[in-house]
């Protein structure tokens, strides 16, 4: 993968990344996202930080599990890239991404149905980097066993609905219990759907994954509508029921 913001010695196959606990070896770069504001959008004296992020598949030493590693790198606001390092340094800030907050908290809670945080590191960029003293954050989490129940392309429903009815019901039961647990902890994948769910057949375990840009301040309570929102049930009408809905799911597709 060719990137504007990440060098090949950072993300190319075989690149090594030394973090707080381990040295990780990049297998391949998977997905890059860029959140760059334009200088015309920054009216205040404290503009939002622009950043680029990339996810790579990686391995650790010895028997370490396969893992995903994401790098968060602060980049200049569009329109100041050619300014001096001293000028660009004015935008430098520290930041803990929501993904790191979520995985750190879930791992501390001993969650058995979300990926474990394996390693992390928060650095400052060098004088020769895009934003001198700007944030440079690494997050590493385990690859959970199983297969995703959907893809983002199809709103995450295709795999789940290809399973048998008994397995779908078992998944919904686990989803309700674990969704409620995540709500209690105040953490949830952003815009949750079946692509954020992984099912492992041998242990019959449902995992919640995909905590990039996670909601770490969620306040919610269980409703059967959550099954629909995540693509695990289908209502006869796509519109949401009104506040007087009695919870009747008789005509739903399960």
C-alpha positions as CSV (number, residue, x, y, z in Angstrom):
1,X,0.0,0.0,0.0
2,X,1.3,3.5,-1.0
3,X,0.6,6.1,1.7
4,X,1.0,9.9,1.7
5,X,1.4,10.0,5.5
6,X,3.2,6.8,6.4
7,X,6.6,5.7,5.1
8,X,7.3,2.2,4.0
9,X,9.7,1.7,6.9
10,X,6.7,2.2,9.1
11,X,4.0,0.1,7.4
12,X,5.8,-2.0,4.7
13,X,5.9,-5.9,5.0
14,X,8.7,-6.8,7.5
15,X,8.8,-3.4,9.2
16,X,9.4,-3.6,12.9
17,X,7.6,-1.4,15.5
18,X,9.0,-1.4,19.0
19,X,6.3,-0.5,21.6
20,X,6.0,-0.6,25.4
21,X,5.8,-4.4,25.7
22,X,6.9,-6.0,22.4
23,X,8.5,-5.6,19.0
24,X,5.8,-6.1,16.3
25,X,6.5,-7.2,12.7
26,X,4.2,-5.8,10.0
27,X,2.7,-8.4,7.7
28,X,0.7,-6.1,5.5
29,X,-1.0,-2.7,5.6
30,X,-4.8,-3.1,5.5
31,X,-6.7,0.2,5.6
32,X,-5.8,3.9,5.8
33,X,-8.1,6.8,6.8
34,X,-7.4,10.5,6.8
35,X,-9.2,13.2,8.8
36,X,-7.7,16.5,7.6
37,X,-9.4,19.8,8.2
38,X,-8.9,22.7,5.9
39,X,-7.5,26.0,7.3
40,X,-10.7,27.7,6.2
41,X,-12.7,25.4,8.6
42,X,-10.6,26.4,11.6
43,X,-12.0,29.7,12.8
44,X,-11.1,29.3,16.5
45,X,-7.7,29.6,18.2
46,X,-7.9,25.9,19.1
47,X,-8.7,24.1,15.8
48,X,-9.5,20.3,15.8
49,X,-6.5,18.1,15.2
50,X,-6.1,16.6,11.8
51,X,-4.8,13.1,11.7
52,X,-4.1,10.1,9.5
53,X,-4.5,6.5,10.8
54,X,-3.6,3.2,9.3
55,X,-4.3,-0.4,10.4
56,X,-1.7,-3.1,9.7
57,X,-1.8,-6.9,10.3
58,X,1.2,-7.9,12.4
59,X,2.8,-10.6,14.5
60,X,4.7,-10.5,17.7
61,X,7.7,-12.6,18.9
62,X,7.4,-16.3,19.6
63,X,3.9,-17.5,20.4
64,X,2.4,-14.1,20.5
65,X,-1.1,-14.0,18.9
66,X,-1.8,-12.5,15.5
67,X,-2.8,-8.9,16.0
68,X,-3.9,-5.7,14.4
69,X,-1.9,-2.6,15.0
70,X,-3.2,0.9,14.3
71,X,-1.1,4.1,14.1
72,X,-2.6,7.5,14.8
73,X,-0.4,10.3,13.4
74,X,-1.3,14.0,13.7
75,X,-0.9,15.8,10.4
76,X,-1.0,19.5,9.4
77,X,-4.3,21.3,8.7
78,X,-4.7,21.4,4.9
79,X,-3.2,24.7,3.8
80,X,-0.2,24.9,6.1
81,X,1.8,21.8,4.9
82,X,4.5,24.1,3.4
83,X,4.9,26.2,6.5
84,X,8.0,26.0,8.8
85,X,8.3,23.3,11.5
86,X,8.0,26.0,14.1
87,X,4.7,27.1,12.6
88,X,3.3,23.6,12.3
89,X,4.4,22.9,15.9
90,X,1.7,25.4,17.1
91,X,-0.9,22.7,16.3
92,X,0.8,20.0,18.3
93,X,-1.3,18.3,21.0
94,X,-1.5,15.1,23.0
95,X,-4.4,12.7,22.4
96,X,-5.7,9.3,23.5
97,X,-7.9,7.9,20.7
98,X,-11.3,6.5,21.8
99,X,-10.2,3.1,20.5
100,X,-7.3,3.0,23.0
101,X,-9.5,4.1,25.8
102,X,-12.1,1.5,25.0
103,X,-9.7,-1.5,24.6
104,X,-7.8,-0.5,27.7
105,X,-10.9,-0.3,29.8
106,X,-12.4,-3.6,28.4
107,X,-9.1,-5.4,29.0
108,X,-8.9,-4.1,32.5
109,X,-12.5,-5.3,33.1
110,X,-11.4,-8.8,32.0
111,X,-13.9,-8.9,29.1
112,X,-13.9,-12.3,27.4
113,X,-16.0,-11.2,24.4
114,X,-13.9,-8.3,23.0
115,X,-10.3,-8.1,21.7
116,X,-7.6,-7.8,24.4
117,X,-5.4,-4.8,24.2
118,X,-1.9,-6.3,23.7
119,X,0.3,-3.2,23.5
120,X,0.3,0.5,23.0
121,X,2.5,3.6,23.0
122,X,2.1,7.3,22.9
123,X,5.0,9.3,21.4
124,X,5.7,12.8,20.2
125,X,6.7,13.4,16.6
126,X,10.3,14.5,15.8
127,X,11.3,17.9,14.5
128,X,11.5,16.6,10.9
129,X,8.0,15.1,11.1
130,X,4.7,16.5,9.9
131,X,3.8,18.1,13.3
132,X,6.8,18.5,15.6
133,X,5.7,17.3,19.1
134,X,2.4,16.2,17.6
135,X,0.8,13.0,18.7
136,X,1.9,9.6,17.4
137,X,-0.1,6.8,19.0
138,X,0.1,3.0,18.5
139,X,-2.6,0.6,19.5
140,X,-2.3,-3.2,19.2
141,X,-5.1,-5.7,19.8
142,X,-5.6,-9.4,19.3
143,X,-7.4,-11.0,16.4
144,X,-10.3,-12.9,17.9
145,X,-11.2,-16.4,16.5
146,X,-14.2,-16.9,14.2
147,X,-15.8,-15.2,11.3
148,X,-17.5,-11.8,10.9
149,X,-21.3,-11.9,10.7
150,X,-21.4,-9.3,7.9
151,X,-19.6,-6.7,5.9
152,X,-19.8,-2.9,5.9
153,X,-20.7,-3.1,2.2
154,X,-24.0,-4.9,2.8
155,X,-24.8,-3.3,6.1
156,X,-23.5,-6.4,7.7
157,X,-26.5,-8.8,7.2
158,X,-25.4,-11.3,4.5
159,X,-23.4,-13.8,6.6
160,X,-25.8,-13.8,9.6
161,X,-28.9,-14.5,7.5
162,X,-27.2,-17.4,5.8
163,X,-26.9,-19.3,9.1
164,X,-29.5,-21.7,10.4
165,X,-32.4,-20.4,12.6
166,X,-31.2,-22.1,15.8
167,X,-27.7,-20.6,15.5
168,X,-29.2,-17.1,14.7
169,X,-31.3,-17.4,17.9
170,X,-28.3,-18.4,20.0
171,X,-26.4,-15.4,18.5
172,X,-29.2,-13.0,19.4
173,X,-29.3,-14.3,23.0
174,X,-25.6,-13.7,23.4
175,X,-25.9,-10.4,21.7
176,X,-28.5,-9.2,24.2
177,X,-26.5,-10.2,27.2
178,X,-23.2,-8.8,26.0
179,X,-24.7,-5.6,24.5
180,X,-26.2,-4.9,27.9
181,X,-22.8,-5.5,29.6
182,X,-21.1,-3.1,27.2
183,X,-23.8,-0.5,28.0
184,X,-23.1,-1.0,31.7
185,X,-19.4,-0.4,31.0
186,X,-20.2,2.7,28.8
187,X,-18.4,1.4,25.7
188,X,-19.8,0.5,22.2
189,X,-18.5,0.3,18.6
190,X,-19.6,3.4,16.7
191,X,-22.6,2.8,14.3
192,X,-22.8,-0.9,15.4
193,X,-23.9,-3.5,12.9
194,X,-23.3,-7.2,12.2
195,X,-19.8,-6.4,10.7
196,X,-18.8,-5.5,14.3
197,X,-19.7,-9.1,15.4
198,X,-17.6,-12.2,15.1
199,X,-19.0,-15.7,15.7
200,X,-16.7,-18.7,16.7
201,X,-18.4,-22.0,16.1
202,X,-16.3,-24.4,18.2
203,X,-16.9,-22.5,21.5
204,X,-20.2,-20.9,20.4
205,X,-18.9,-17.5,21.4
206,X,-20.0,-14.1,20.0
207,X,-17.4,-11.3,20.0
208,X,-17.8,-7.6,19.7
209,X,-15.0,-6.0,17.6
210,X,-14.3,-2.8,15.7
211,X,-13.7,-0.2,18.4
212,X,-12.2,2.4,16.0
213,X,-13.8,5.8,17.0
214,X,-15.7,3.9,19.7
215,X,-18.4,5.5,21.8
216,X,-16.9,5.6,25.3
217,X,-19.6,7.6,27.0
218,X,-22.7,5.5,25.9
219,X,-25.8,5.6,27.9
220,X,-28.4,3.1,26.6
221,X,-30.7,0.4,27.8
222,X,-31.8,-2.8,26.1
223,X,-34.6,-2.8,23.5
224,X,-35.5,-5.4,20.8
225,X,-34.8,-2.6,18.3
226,X,-31.1,-3.2,18.9
227,X,-31.4,-6.5,17.1
228,X,-32.8,-4.7,14.1
229,X,-30.2,-1.9,14.2
230,X,-27.4,-4.4,14.2
231,X,-28.9,-6.5,11.4
232,X,-29.9,-9.5,13.6
233,X,-33.7,-9.2,13.1
234,X,-36.0,-7.6,10.5
235,X,-39.1,-5.5,11.1
236,X,-41.9,-5.4,8.6
237,X,-41.6,-1.6,8.4
238,X,-38.2,0.1,8.1
239,X,-39.4,3.2,10.0
240,X,-38.8,3.3,13.8
241,X,-41.9,2.7,16.0
242,X,-43.3,5.6,18.0
243,X,-42.9,6.3,21.7
244,X,-46.1,4.3,22.4
245,X,-44.7,1.1,20.9
246,X,-45.7,-1.8,23.1
247,X,-42.7,-4.0,22.3
248,X,-44.6,-6.4,20.1
249,X,-42.2,-8.4,17.8
250,X,-44.8,-10.8,16.5
251,X,-44.4,-10.0,12.8
252,X,-40.6,-9.7,12.8
253,X,-38.3,-11.9,10.8
254,X,-36.0,-13.9,13.0
